[in-house]
Amino acid sequence: MNLIALTLLFGCSPFRQVGDHDKPVLKVFLLAGQSNMEGQGVVDLDHAEHYNGGRGILTRVLEDPDIAREFGHLRGDDGNWTKRDDVFVWYQPARGPLKAGPLSIGYAGYEGLHHFGPELALGWELGEHFDEPVLLIKTAWGGKSLMNDFRPPSSGGEVGPYYHQMLTEYAAAIAGFGERFPELAGCEAQLSGFIWFQGWNDMFTEGGLKAYSENLVNLVGDLSEHLSEPQLPFIVGQTGNADNEELWAAQEEATLWPAFLGRAGYVPTRLFLRKPEDSPNSGHGHHWFGNAESYLLIGQALGQGMVELTDPSESASRD
């Protein structure tokens, strides 16, 4: 009997059982950031004026044999977008209803199924690696700084409203996943990693760049304490579309803090930036020009970074 059939019969039970109550484990990953974590990759919009005739959209980039070899699994032979039965997404957009379901396209801040974010390729990497089911809890809002909006308690001053909102939405997902996803009912949620993809607005916030590294260290520390995960693994994605070495250095510096040794990783993304003329939103450099290949590669790199961080043998196998 295959895994899908077992899941239907026994809910969460096919997966490895650990913990005080011998419950099957659900691997939970918290994703946070601003608009690029929300998701700006364009799936199929090809208006000649507004989307550059569809250059760089997902349906087009998958026509490239090299890209299809790497990401062709995202679309079935019938032309429909693949939905994984072992990776789930919980995302409350800033506007509109909750988006919760199996990993596929559409978990972006826009209505419909025309956009996606890093979660798509990231979730695929995690799903391929872990035997346990995976839940991605995505908390992201456009135009938000770490200096003010996500400001953590340990940085002093007024705590950022989106620091609180991130924790509120995480708690809602943990409380509600069993009802939303009946196949996961009975699982024990295990927070297994934090993925941070943010930075653009701190370039334009007074004091944001100078304090970025310290604020990010404090964010991870406060988050780990609040969620009772003192060794919480975390990945920081470079804001590679920003062309700002001060920001990049601050992002990486936070992952090198001595207390984070062995549980932090920095993921470069600059090489994933594509030319505006080859992208659907040629004037949106702050959103990677909406290029689908960029978002696929970003998500894949973040996922691989988390896998290598939590499984050193995986890192060795890639060398």
Rosetta blueprint (number, residue, H / E / L):
1 M L
2 N L
3 L H
4 I H
5 A H
6 L H
7 T H
8 L H
9 L H
10 F H
11 G L
12 C L
13 S L
14 P L
15 F L
16 R L
17 Q E
18 V E
19 G L
20 D L
21 H L
22 D L
23 K E
24 P E
25 V E
26 L E
27 K E
28 V E
29 F E
30 L E
31 L E
32 A E
33 G E
34 Q L
35 S H
36 N H
37 M H
38 E H
39 G L
40 Q L
41 G E
42 V E
43 V L
44 D L
45 L L
46 D L
47 H L
48 A L
49 E L
50 H L
51 Y L
52 N H
53 G H
54 G H
55 R L
56 G L
57 I L
58 L H
59 T H
60 R H
61 V H
62 L L
63 E L
64 D L
65 P H
66 D H
67 I H
68 A H
69 R H
70 E H
71 F H
72 G H
73 H H
74 L H
75 R E
76 G L
77 D L
78 D L
79 G L
80 N L
81 W E
82 T L
83 K L
84 R L
85 D L
86 D L
87 V E
88 F E
89 V E
90 W E
91 Y E
92 Q L
93 P L
94 A L
95 R L
96 G L
97 P L
98 L L
99 K E
100 A E
101 G E
102 P E
103 L L
104 S L
105 I L
106 G L
107 Y L
108 A L
109 G L
110 Y L
111 E L
112 G L
113 L L
114 H L
115 H E
116 F E
117 G L
118 P L
119 E H
120 L H
121 A H
122 L H
123 G H
124 W H
125 E H
126 L H
127 G H
128 E H
129 H H
130 F L
131 D L
132 E L
133 P L
134 V E
135 L E
136 L E
137 I E
138 K E
139 T E
140 A E
141 W L
142 G L
143 G L
144 K L
145 S L
146 L L
147 M L
148 N L
149 D L
150 F L
151 R L
152 P L
153 P H
154 S H
155 S H
156 G L
157 G L
158 E L
159 V L
160 G L
161 P H
162 Y H
163 Y H
164 H H
165 Q H
166 M H
167 L H
168 T H
169 E H
170 Y H
171 A H
172 A H
173 A H
174 I H
175 A H
176 G H
177 F H
178 G H
179 E H
180 R H
181 F L
182 P H
183 E H
184 L H
185 A L
186 G L
187 C L
188 E E
189 A E
190 Q E
191 L E
192 S E
193 G E
194 F E
195 I E
196 W E
197 F E
198 Q L
199 G L
200 W H
201 N H
202 D H
203 M H
204 F H
205 T L
206 E L
207 G L
208 G L
209 L L
210 K L
211 A L
212 Y H
213 S H
214 E H
215 N H
216 L H
217 V H
218 N H
219 L H
220 V H
221 G H
222 D H
223 L H
224 S H
225 E H
226 H H
227 L L
228 S L
229 E L
230 P L
231 Q L
232 L L
233 P L
234 F E
235 I E
236 V E
237 G E
238 Q L
239 T L
240 G L
241 N L
242 A L
243 D L
244 N L
245 E H
246 E H
247 L H
248 W H
249 A H
250 A H
251 Q H
252 E H
253 E H
254 A H
255 T H
256 L L
257 W L
258 P H
259 A H
260 F H
261 L L
262 G L
263 R L
264 A E
265 G E
266 Y E
267 V E
268 P L
269 T L
270 R H
271 L H
272 F H
273 L L
274 R L
275 K L
276 P H
277 E H
278 D H
279 S L
280 P L
281 N L
282 S L
283 G L
284 H L
285 G H
286 H H
287 H H
288 W H
289 F H
290 G H
291 N L
292 A H
293 E H
294 S H
295 Y H
296 L H
297 L H
298 I H
299 G H
300 Q H
301 A H
302 L H
303 G H
304 Q H
305 G H
306 M H
307 V H
308 E H
309 L H
310 T H
311 D L
312 P H
313 S H
314 E H
315 S H
316 A H
317 S H
318 R H
319 D L
